[in-house]
């Protein structure tokens, strides 16, 4: 608010810019009275309605019989009216005063409450596994937001509106390829990951009629590499994309173009790229299809057996060594194997599971003495079953490429990032020190 003081003490026409901390409702009411916008009878009606509104709000959030609850109800009521006036007028005091003249005080309070209910109904997270299905705003959330500032409301509205748009876009991509939303909920899919995969898969397979799973994606990628298909200079978009979906998709196009070039690089094995806990799978949603993976495994096994029938005994795939079997103890999942390979590279006792304390000790050793990833590679070539060596080497290379910077980051003095990495990628026993 600008206040001009023309008194001699003020030195003539000195203008002071003061902060007006009053609620917007109060500013609008005072402005309306001063400029004859809000008549006296409306002021009297506001004075009569305010106590009723306070009691109703206090009863809704607690009790109307305690003074602290009534005082908080008064603050909430003024906040709700101010919220609606600000949103309706855009901060224009004339328009806000006219709204007070034309509508009852309690109706403005309810309008502000309705705005908060619509805000709370918007999703807080783009994870399909966390979407609310109750339909009724939580009283606790209303209790919190009815005391928040207008700036906080606007920031949260913008954030949640963006999330809702991302979810809507993800649903559109899923529906066009017959992917049920239940699958997204069960997998805890991120809307952004669904949109990115929708864009990437449309470029990779424009005629596709189903959402990709790991097996179909790997086969398509391998075929593209064999044909020498180059990375796209621009990303083709599906036809018939609604404007809202296109707006969300535009925000991911640059990242998808960059990733399209990366996945075509033959230096990265498809199996390593598609590791369940790898960075690619975190950014691009693939449908879970265990049956497809089992079928693919058996087809590969049948092909291997057929090739073995025509080969000499000397060329038959070599099984894993006794050393491998002794160290793995049958634990050949990715987390256990990466733990074993990391122990080999770090020069610590070879295990497939680490305690929290051992994991921290391993990181300190790596930062103090370095590590030798090639030792794990030599172990794989010497002891793993020959039919699996390629996938194990690709798995280890992918881990080294993605994890080296974190493991060797001396600025991570408390080891928080490194330990989080090991919990995610390796087998670290929870809650064990």
N, C-alpha and C positions, 0 to 999 in steps of 0.2 A: 504494500500500500504506500502511495506517495502522499506525504503530508507537507503542505506549504505553510510555513510560519512567518507572518509578516510583522511580528512584534519587533521593537527596537533591539531587544536582547538577542534576537535571532539574526541580527545584522541584515535586515531587509528581506530579500527574497531567497533565503537559504532553503534548499529542498533536501529533505532527509528521506532516504529510502529505508522503510522499516519493514520488518517481517511480521506479517499478520498471521498469527497462529490459531486464529479462531476456526471452528468447524465451518465448512462451506455453507451449511444450512444457516448458521447465524449470520454470516456475511450477506447471504442472499436476502434474508429476512430484513436485516437492518437497511440494506440497500433499497429494498422494495418499499419500506416505510418512508424512508427519506425522500424517495422520488415519487411517492404517491401511487406506486404500482400495487402494493398490497394494502387493501382497505382495512379500517379498524375492526370491522366485523370478522374478517378473516383472521386477524391477529387474535381476537377473542376465541374464535373456534379452535385455533391451534393451541391456545392456553388450556382449553377445556379438553381437547383430545389427548394432549401429551400425557397426563397422569394415567389415562386408560391404557394407552400404549405401553407405558412403563410397566404396569401391572401384568399385562398380557405377556410381554417379553420376559419379565422376571419369572413368571409361572412356567413358561416354556423351558427355560434353561435351569430352573431350580425351584425357588419359592418366592412368593411375593411378600412374605412375612419378615424377611430379614433386610435390614437397611443396606448392608453391602451389596446384596443381590439387586435391590432397587436402584442403587447408585450405578451399578454396572449396567443395569437395564437402560437407564437414562443415556449412558454413553453409547450403548449399542443402537438405541433408537436414533440418536442424533447422527451416528455414523451411517446408518442405513438410509436415512433421508438425504444426507450429504452425498452418499454414493450415487443415488438415483438422480439427484439434481445435477451433479457433475457430469454423469454419463449423458443425461438428456440435453444439457445446455452446452456442453463442451467448455465449461468454465465461464460462460457469459452470464454476468450477474443479472442483467435485464431479463434474459430468457428464464433464468432460475427463479427470479421473483415472480414472473408471470405464471410459472408452473405452480408456485405456492398459492397464487391467487385463484387459479382455475381448478386445483385439485385439493382434496382434503389432506391434512397432515398424515393421518393414518394410512391413506392410500399410497403416499410417497414412501412411508416406512415399509409397507408391504412390497412395493415395487423394488426397493433396495434389497429386501430379503429374497425376492424372486431372482434378482440378478446373481446373488450369491449362490442360490440353489442351482442355477444353470452353470455357474462356474464349477461348483463341486461335482456336478454330474459329468463334467468333462474328464477324460482319463488323465491320471497323474503320471502314468508310465506307458511307454510304447511297447512294453512286453505283453504279448497276448495272454500269458499266464496270469497276469495281475489285473486284468480288466474286471471292473466291478459289474456285478449283475443284479444288484439289489434294486436299483432304480430310485431309491429314496435316499436323499442326502443324509449323511450321518449328523446327528445332533451335535456331536463333539466338534465336527468340522465347522458347522454353522456357528458354534460357540466361539471358535477361534477366529474365523474370518469376519465375524460381525464386529470385531474389535481391531481389525487391521486397517491400515491407511489405504487411501485411494491409489497411491503409487504402487503399493504392494499388490492390490487387486489387479491393476492394469498389467503389471509384470507377470503375474500368475496366469491371467487370462491369455496373454500372448503366448506364454509357454505351453499351456494346455491346448490352446487352439492349434498350435503347431503339431502337437502330439496327435490330436484328433485327426488332423489332415493326413499325417503319416499313416495312421491306422486305416483310414478310409482308402488311401492309395494302395496299401498292402492288400486290403480286401479285394480291391478291383483286380490286381494282378493275380491273386489266388483264384478268384472266381473264373477268370478267363482260361485258366489251365486246370480247372476242376479240382482244386485243392481245398478240402474242407477246413473250415475255421477250427473245428475241433482238433485237427492235427496241429494247427498253430498253437492252440492253447496247451495241448499236451506236451509239446516240445518247448514251450516257453519262448516262442520265436519273437525276435525284435522286429517291429514293423519296418524299420529301415533296412534290415537284412533281407526281408522279403522283397522290398522294392528293388534293392540292388540286384538280387538274383533274378527278379522278373525282367529287368533291363538286360542283364548279361545273357540270360538264357534266350531271350528274343533275338539277340544278335547271333548267338551260337546256333540256334535251331528255330528259325522263324516259323516253321510249319509244326512245331511241337504242339501236342494236344494234352500233355500231362506235365505236371511239375517234376523237375528232375530230382532223383535221389543220387546217392554217391556213385552207384554203378553206372547209371545212364549218363551222368555228367562226365565220368572218367572215359567212357567209351566215345562220347562225342568229342571230348577234348583230344583224345589220342588220334581220332580220325582227322581232325582239323590240323594237327601237327604233321601227320603223314602227308597230307595234301599241301602243306606249306602255305596255309591260309594266313595272310598278313593281318596285323592288328588294324582295327578300323581307325580311320581318320575322324569319322563322326559316328555317333551311335544312332542306329535306326530305332525309332519309337513305334510301338504298336499302334495300329489304326484305331480310330474311335476312342481315343483316350480323352476322358472328360477334362475340362480346364483345371479343376482342382487337383486331379491326379497328375496332370502334366506339370503343374507348379511344383509339386513335391518331387517328381522325377527329375526335373531340371536341376535340382540341388544335388543330385547324385551322379549326373552324367559324367562330369570330369573324373570323379574317382573310379567309376566303372570303366571308362576308357583306359585309364592308367592300369587298372588291374587286368583288363583284357590283354594288354601287351605283355604283362608279367606271366600270365598263365600259359601263353603260347611259347614261352622260353623253355626249350627242351632240357635245359640244365636242371630244372625242377621236376622230379618224378611226380606223376599225378597222385600216386598213393600218399606221398609226403604232403602234397598240397591239400589233400582232403582229410588229413588227420582230424579226428573228432574234436580235439582241443586246440587245433592250430588256429592261426590268425585268420586264414581264409574262411574257415567254417564259422568263425565268430562274426564275420562281416557279410556272409552270404548264406541264406537259409536253404538247406537241402532237406527234402522230405526223408524221414526215417522209413526204410523198407528192408527189414531184416531178411525177408524171403528172397528179395532180389540179390542181396549179398550172399546168401547161402547158395542160390542157384549159380551165381557167378563163380563162387568157390568150387562147386562141384564140376562146372564146365571146365574150369582150369585144371582141376585134378584129373578129369577124364582125358583131356588133351595130353597131359603129362604122362599118364599111363599108356595111352596109345603110342606116344612117341617112344616110351620105354620098351614097348613090345618089339619095336623095330631096331632098337639100338643094342649095342654090345653091353655086356654087364659092366664093363669098365666105364661106360659113359652114363650109367644110371645116376640119378641125383644122389649125392652123398647125404646121409642123415646127420643130425646134430651130434657133436662129440659128447663123450661122457662128461667132460669139463663143463660144457654148456648145460647139460641136464643137471649136473650137481649144483651149479651156481643159480640157475633159474628156478629149480625145484618145481618145474611145471608152470611157473608164473610167466606167461609170454604175452600178457597184455601190454599195450604201449607204455603205460605208466611204469610198470615194473621194469620193462626193458630199458627205458630211458634212465631210470634210477641206476641200474647196473652199469650202463654205458658211461654215465656221468661219474660214477665211482672209479671206473677204470681210468678215465681221462684225468681225474683229479688226483689219482694215486692214493686213494683211501681204501679201506677194506671193502670188498665187493659184495654188495647187498642189493636186494630188489625192493627193500623198504627201509626208510630212514625215520628215526625219531626227529622231533623238532630240534633237539639239541645237536644231533648229528648233522642235520641239514645246515644249521648255522655254522657249525665247525667246518663243513665242506666248503661253504662259500668263503669263509675267512682264509682257508688254505689256498683256494683258487686265486684269491686276490693277492695273497702274499707270495705264492710260488708259481702262479700261472697254472695252465692245464694243457694237456696234450690230447686233443680230440682224435688224433691219428691212432692212439693206442686202442681206442674202442673200435675203430675201423679194422685194425689188424686182428682184434679178437673176433669180430664178426666173420671175417674171411676165413679165419682158422678154425672156428668152432661151430658156427651156425649151420643149419641145414642149407645145402647149396640152393635149394629151390626158394628159400626165403631170404637169402643174403641181400639180394637187390633191394627188397622192400625195407629191410632193417637198415641198410646203409642210407637209403633215402630218408628214412625216419630220423636217423641220427644227424644227417647233414641239415635237415630242416630245423631240428632243435638247436643245433650249434649256430646256424645263421640267425635265428630269431632270438636266441637267449644270450649270446656272448656279451652284448653291450650291457645287459642288466647284471649278469654275473660278475663282470669286471668293473662295474661302476663304483669307484671308490667314494663318490659323493653320497652314496646310499649307506651312510655310516651305521645306521641302526639295522641294516639288512632287511628292511621291510619289503622293498620291491623284490629283492632276490628270493626271500623266503616265500613271498606270495607266488612268484614264478614257479618255484619247486613244488609248492602245494598244488598248483594247477597242472603242471606238466608231468611231474614225477609222482612217486608213491611215498607220501609223508604221512606218518600215523597221526591222526588228529588227537590233540590234547595230550600228547606224550612229550615229556621233556627229558 
